């Protein structure tokens, strides 16, 4: 049933998109075409411009081999409204036109209409944690971009390890990101437990896995949401991506915070030759005089971006199995629109 609203005001809004790539690079539409920046540290020559979005994306992802982290849409409204950023992890679901976080928020509304408060609360929590995780990924990408622009302007040498106090901003975003993703994981596990008729104390993935592992509950493991969670988690012999996410969270928050981890104790610039000249990126690294960059592990921004996308896909594949439809709340207004 539509919700009636009063005192509805409308105003003009302006939106700009900023495309985030791994390595600290950005893409943005300009009057000349799609720009990729920073590439030089010189304000006069700090961007490459491509005529089409397709050429821009092909160069970045195919020729440079960089990861698409996400898209930040900056909204600026008229009047005294606060500006707002919306993080989009990728394309929206073709079934309902929403991203995963908004789909679960919509499910929450329908559950509340049906009087199913626990289900509504858990679905709301999934949506909120997923949104916050997206903002933390945005912030993490912002820190890489800031560090890359600074390093280029300072003329830092390629392949040489360096550090600065601003690294702690980057570490904080990593910690927050994995914490929010794992919180959303456990809220989804509770939804799956409700579907399987599990008791109220089965409220995390770890407890759900233990519960379905008991002989008397093994028949419940074929419930669709449980199947999806267990498949993503894998086994002790063949751990899955969700197991990796949990392991990262436990390491960062319980055993070795990033600020104390030698493997990510500083930064280093990497450079590649392309058809458009050399492109420089930045990554977290351990001292390069002790371990060359080419034998160091995956950069955290790349891995966390990939895990975030997989989690987005998990939430998308899970919502069609929810008890309630992922359709947005409708609003109606019987009063004239008031421009601001």
PLY file of the C-alpha trace (Angstrom):
ply
format ascii 1.0
element vertex 340
property float x
property float y
property float z
element edge 339
property int vertex1
property int vertex2
end_header
0.00 0.00 0.00
1.46 3.41 -0.95
2.52 5.74 1.85
1.13 9.26 1.74
3.62 12.08 2.19
2.98 15.76 2.90
5.03 18.91 2.43
6.87 17.38 -0.53
9.52 19.65 -2.02
11.47 19.21 -5.23
14.60 20.90 -6.52
17.15 20.57 -9.27
20.01 18.19 -8.67
23.32 17.75 -10.44
25.13 14.43 -10.64
28.71 13.67 -11.63
30.24 10.21 -11.85
33.73 9.32 -10.77
34.95 5.86 -11.75
37.41 4.27 -9.30
40.12 1.89 -10.50
42.76 -0.03 -8.59
46.16 1.54 -8.16
44.69 4.95 -7.26
43.53 5.88 -10.78
40.24 7.62 -11.58
38.02 8.14 -14.57
35.66 11.06 -15.16
33.66 12.52 -18.03
34.91 15.92 -19.22
34.06 18.28 -22.08
36.76 16.57 -24.16
35.84 12.97 -23.33
36.59 10.42 -20.62
39.68 11.34 -18.62
42.02 8.98 -16.75
44.08 10.57 -13.98
46.55 11.14 -12.36
49.20 10.09 -14.85
52.07 12.56 -14.43
51.88 14.73 -11.33
52.00 17.81 -13.59
48.72 19.76 -13.52
49.06 20.57 -17.24
49.48 16.95 -18.39
47.94 14.93 -15.58
45.23 13.13 -17.56
44.73 10.94 -20.61
41.48 11.63 -22.47
39.52 9.10 -24.53
36.66 10.01 -26.83
34.36 7.20 -25.73
33.60 5.37 -22.51
34.28 2.06 -24.28
37.79 3.13 -25.31
38.46 4.42 -21.79
37.34 1.21 -20.05
39.10 -1.01 -22.59
42.40 0.81 -22.06
42.19 0.69 -18.26
40.94 -2.86 -17.80
42.39 -4.66 -20.84
45.64 -2.85 -21.62
46.53 -1.75 -18.09
44.94 -4.76 -16.37
43.43 -2.65 -13.59
40.42 -3.56 -11.47
37.18 -1.57 -11.65
36.57 -0.79 -7.98
33.23 1.00 -8.35
31.51 4.25 -9.29
30.90 7.18 -6.95
28.00 9.41 -8.01
28.24 12.89 -6.49
24.82 14.55 -6.11
24.53 18.26 -5.53
21.04 19.54 -4.85
19.62 23.04 -5.06
18.67 25.12 -2.07
20.19 24.30 1.30
20.25 20.51 0.84
23.40 18.68 1.81
25.46 17.15 -1.00
25.36 13.36 -1.16
27.57 10.61 -2.54
26.11 7.31 -3.71
28.48 4.38 -4.20
27.58 1.93 -6.93
29.53 -1.35 -6.88
28.67 -2.13 -10.48
25.67 -2.75 -12.70
22.27 -2.99 -11.05
20.19 -6.15 -10.88
18.15 -6.51 -14.10
15.31 -8.14 -12.16
14.41 -5.09 -10.07
16.81 -2.34 -11.11
18.38 -2.15 -7.65
21.77 -2.89 -6.16
21.97 -5.58 -3.48
21.80 -3.22 -0.50
18.63 -1.53 -1.77
17.07 -4.91 -2.61
17.42 -6.08 1.00
16.12 -2.74 2.30
13.05 -3.23 0.10
12.61 -6.75 1.49
12.73 -5.29 5.00
9.87 -2.93 4.22
7.70 -5.76 2.89
8.53 -7.91 5.93
7.54 -5.09 8.27
4.25 -4.66 6.41
3.62 -8.38 7.06
4.40 -7.98 10.77
7.60 -10.07 10.59
9.80 -7.83 12.74
12.84 -10.09 13.16
13.02 -10.73 9.43
12.61 -7.01 8.73
15.35 -6.09 11.22
17.81 -8.57 9.71
17.05 -7.50 6.15
17.50 -3.85 7.16
20.82 -4.73 8.76
22.01 -6.47 5.59
21.14 -3.39 3.54
22.80 -0.95 5.93
25.99 -3.00 6.37
26.28 -3.45 2.61
25.87 0.30 2.04
28.43 1.18 4.71
30.85 -1.38 3.26
30.49 0.34 -0.11
31.31 3.71 1.43
34.36 2.26 3.16
35.55 0.80 -0.16
35.06 4.26 -1.67
37.11 5.80 1.16
39.85 3.21 0.73
40.03 3.98 -2.99
40.11 7.69 -2.16
43.18 7.13 0.03
44.98 5.25 -2.75
44.15 8.09 -5.14
45.39 10.71 -2.67
48.62 8.81 -2.07
49.21 8.30 -5.82
48.70 12.00 -6.61
51.06 12.97 -3.79
53.75 10.43 -4.77
53.70 11.58 -8.41
53.93 15.24 -7.39
56.82 14.43 -5.05
58.67 12.50 -7.75
58.87 9.26 -5.79
61.02 6.61 -7.48
59.33 3.64 -9.15
59.59 0.43 -7.13
60.97 2.12 -4.01
59.23 1.56 -0.67
58.09 4.64 1.27
55.76 5.42 4.16
53.91 8.35 5.72
51.49 9.12 8.57
48.46 9.20 6.24
48.75 5.41 5.82
46.70 4.99 8.99
43.66 6.46 7.20
44.04 3.70 4.62
44.41 0.99 7.27
41.30 2.21 9.09
39.23 1.92 5.91
40.42 -1.67 5.36
39.50 -2.64 8.92
36.06 -1.05 8.65
35.36 -2.59 5.25
36.00 -6.19 6.29
34.07 -5.66 9.54
30.96 -4.41 7.69
31.09 -7.17 5.09
31.33 -9.83 7.79
28.48 -8.22 9.75
26.30 -8.41 6.61
27.44 -12.04 6.20
26.16 -12.93 9.66
22.83 -11.12 9.19
22.33 -13.10 5.97
23.24 -16.29 7.85
20.50 -15.50 10.38
17.98 -15.02 7.55
19.02 -18.44 6.21
18.66 -19.91 9.70
15.12 -18.52 9.97
14.23 -20.21 6.68
15.55 -23.50 8.04
13.71 -23.20 11.36
16.91 -22.88 13.39
16.75 -21.52 16.97
17.39 -17.83 17.63
20.97 -18.36 18.82
22.00 -19.44 15.29
22.88 -15.89 14.29
26.21 -16.08 12.47
27.79 -18.05 9.65
30.00 -19.95 12.08
27.03 -21.02 14.22
24.96 -21.86 11.16
27.74 -24.06 9.76
28.05 -25.86 13.09
24.27 -26.30 13.37
23.77 -27.82 9.90
26.81 -30.04 10.50
25.00 -31.91 13.22
23.44 -35.15 12.01
19.90 -34.24 13.07
20.04 -30.99 11.09
21.85 -32.10 7.94
18.64 -32.28 5.92
18.26 -28.51 6.43
21.47 -27.85 4.47
19.57 -28.06 1.16
17.71 -24.85 1.98
18.74 -22.45 -0.87
20.24 -19.67 1.24
22.21 -22.15 3.32
23.48 -23.85 0.16
24.69 -20.52 -1.22
26.45 -19.52 2.01
28.14 -22.89 2.47
29.26 -22.99 -1.17
30.82 -19.52 -0.85
32.49 -20.51 2.42
33.93 -23.80 1.08
35.51 -26.48 3.23
38.66 -26.82 5.33
40.33 -28.60 2.41
38.98 -26.22 -0.23
38.21 -22.85 1.40
36.05 -20.48 -0.61
36.11 -16.71 -1.01
33.80 -16.14 1.97
36.24 -18.11 4.15
39.01 -15.81 2.90
36.97 -12.73 3.83
36.41 -14.11 7.32
40.11 -14.91 7.68
41.09 -11.36 6.67
38.66 -9.88 9.16
39.91 -12.11 11.99
43.52 -11.31 11.18
43.02 -7.54 10.99
40.76 -7.22 14.03
42.01 -9.97 16.34
45.58 -10.99 15.50
47.58 -8.51 13.44
46.21 -5.04 12.66
47.42 -3.62 9.39
49.48 -0.94 11.11
51.59 -3.70 12.65
51.79 -5.88 9.56
55.16 -5.66 7.81
53.63 -6.93 4.55
51.67 -3.66 4.17
53.95 -1.33 6.10
54.42 1.12 3.27
53.68 2.01 -0.33
55.41 1.60 -3.67
54.82 2.89 -7.18
54.58 0.50 -10.11
54.85 1.50 -13.76
53.67 -0.12 -16.98
54.24 0.68 -20.64
51.10 1.17 -22.74
50.11 2.44 -26.16
49.47 5.81 -24.48
52.81 5.97 -22.67
53.76 4.90 -19.16
51.04 4.54 -16.51
51.92 4.64 -12.81
49.92 3.01 -10.04
50.38 2.68 -6.30
50.06 -0.29 -3.95
50.68 -1.31 -0.37
53.98 -3.14 0.04
56.61 -4.41 2.42
60.14 -2.99 2.11
61.18 -3.61 -1.48
64.87 -4.00 -0.61
63.83 -7.11 1.32
61.23 -8.47 -1.09
60.79 -7.32 -4.72
57.32 -6.17 -5.76
56.95 -8.93 -8.35
56.91 -11.60 -5.63
54.69 -9.76 -3.16
51.06 -10.77 -2.78
47.90 -9.22 -4.19
47.43 -5.59 -3.25
44.71 -5.16 -0.55
42.62 -2.74 -2.65
42.46 -5.29 -5.46
41.59 -8.20 -3.16
39.05 -6.27 -1.08
37.42 -4.92 -4.24
37.10 -8.46 -5.61
35.68 -9.77 -2.32
33.21 -6.87 -2.19
31.97 -7.69 -5.70
31.56 -11.34 -4.80
29.58 -10.36 -1.74
27.38 -8.09 -3.87
26.75 -11.07 -6.17
25.94 -13.31 -3.19
23.37 -10.83 -1.87
21.86 -10.52 -5.35
21.54 -14.27 -5.79
20.09 -14.57 -2.28
17.30 -12.00 -2.37
15.04 -13.94 -4.81
14.86 -16.66 -2.12
13.69 -14.24 0.57
10.25 -14.60 2.13
9.20 -11.20 0.79
9.63 -9.44 -2.58
12.38 -6.89 -3.14
10.04 -4.16 -4.38
10.45 -0.56 -3.32
8.03 1.27 -1.07
5.66 3.55 -2.99
4.88 7.13 -1.98
1.99 9.35 -3.05
1.38 13.02 -2.43
-1.98 14.76 -2.55
-0.45 18.22 -2.05
1.04 20.43 -4.78
4.78 20.11 -5.26
6.72 22.86 -3.53
9.90 23.92 -5.39
12.91 24.82 -3.26
0 1
1 2
2 3
3 4
4 5
5 6
6 7
7 8
8 9
9 10
10 11
11 12
12 13
13 14
14 15
15 16
16 17
17 18
18 19
19 20
20 21
21 22
22 23
23 24
24 25
25 26
26 27
27 28
28 29
29 30
30 31
31 32
32 33
33 34
34 35
35 36
36 37
37 38
38 39
39 40
40 41
41 42
42 43
43 44
44 45
45 46
46 47
47 48
48 49
49 50
50 51
51 52
52 53
53 54
54 55
55 56
56 57
57 58
58 59
59 60
60 61
61 62
62 63
63 64
64 65
65 66
66 67
67 68
68 69
69 70
70 71
71 72
72 73
73 74
74 75
75 76
76 77
77 78
78 79
79 80
80 81
81 82
82 83
83 84
84 85
85 86
86 87
87 88
88 89
89 90
90 91
91 92
92 93
93 94
94 95
95 96
96 97
97 98
98 99
99 100
100 101
101 102
102 103
103 104
104 105
105 106
106 107
107 108
108 109
109 110
110 111
111 112
112 113
113 114
114 115
115 116
116 117
117 118
118 119
119 120
120 121
121 122
122 123
123 124
124 125
125 126
126 127
127 128
128 129
129 130
130 131
131 132
132 133
133 134
134 135
135 136
136 137
137 138
138 139
139 140
140 141
141 142
142 143
143 144
144 145
145 146
146 147
147 148
148 149
149 150
150 151
151 152
152 153
153 154
154 155
155 156
156 157
157 158
158 159
159 160
160 161
161 162
162 163
163 164
164 165
165 166
166 167
167 168
168 169
169 170
170 171
171 172
172 173
173 174
174 175
175 176
176 177
177 178
178 179
179 180
180 181
181 182
182 183
183 184
184 185
185 186
186 187
187 188
188 189
189 190
190 191
191 192
192 193
193 194
194 195
195 196
196 197
197 198
198 199
199 200
200 201
201 202
202 203
203 204
204 205
205 206
206 207
207 208
208 209
209 210
210 211
211 212
212 213
213 214
214 215
215 216
216 217
217 218
218 219
219 220
220 221
221 222
222 223
223 224
224 225
225 226
226 227
227 228
228 229
229 230
230 231
231 232
232 233
233 234
234 235
235 236
236 237
237 238
238 239
239 240
240 241
241 242
242 243
243 244
244 245
245 246
246 247
247 248
248 249
249 250
250 251
251 252
252 253
253 254
254 255
255 256
256 257
257 258
258 259
259 260
260 261
261 262
262 263
263 264
264 265
265 266
266 267
267 268
268 269
269 270
270 271
271 272
272 273
273 274
274 275
275 276
276 277
277 278
278 279
279 280
280 281
281 282
282 283
283 284
284 285
285 286
286 287
287 288
288 289
289 290
290 291
291 292
292 293
293 294
294 295
295 296
296 297
297 298
298 299
299 300
300 301
301 302
302 303
303 304
304 305
305 306
306 307
307 308
308 309
309 310
310 311
311 312
312 313
313 314
314 315
315 316
316 317
317 318
318 319
319 320
320 321
321 322
322 323
323 324
324 325
325 326
326 327
327 328
328 329
329 330
330 331
331 332
332 333
333 334
334 335
335 336
336 337
337 338
338 339
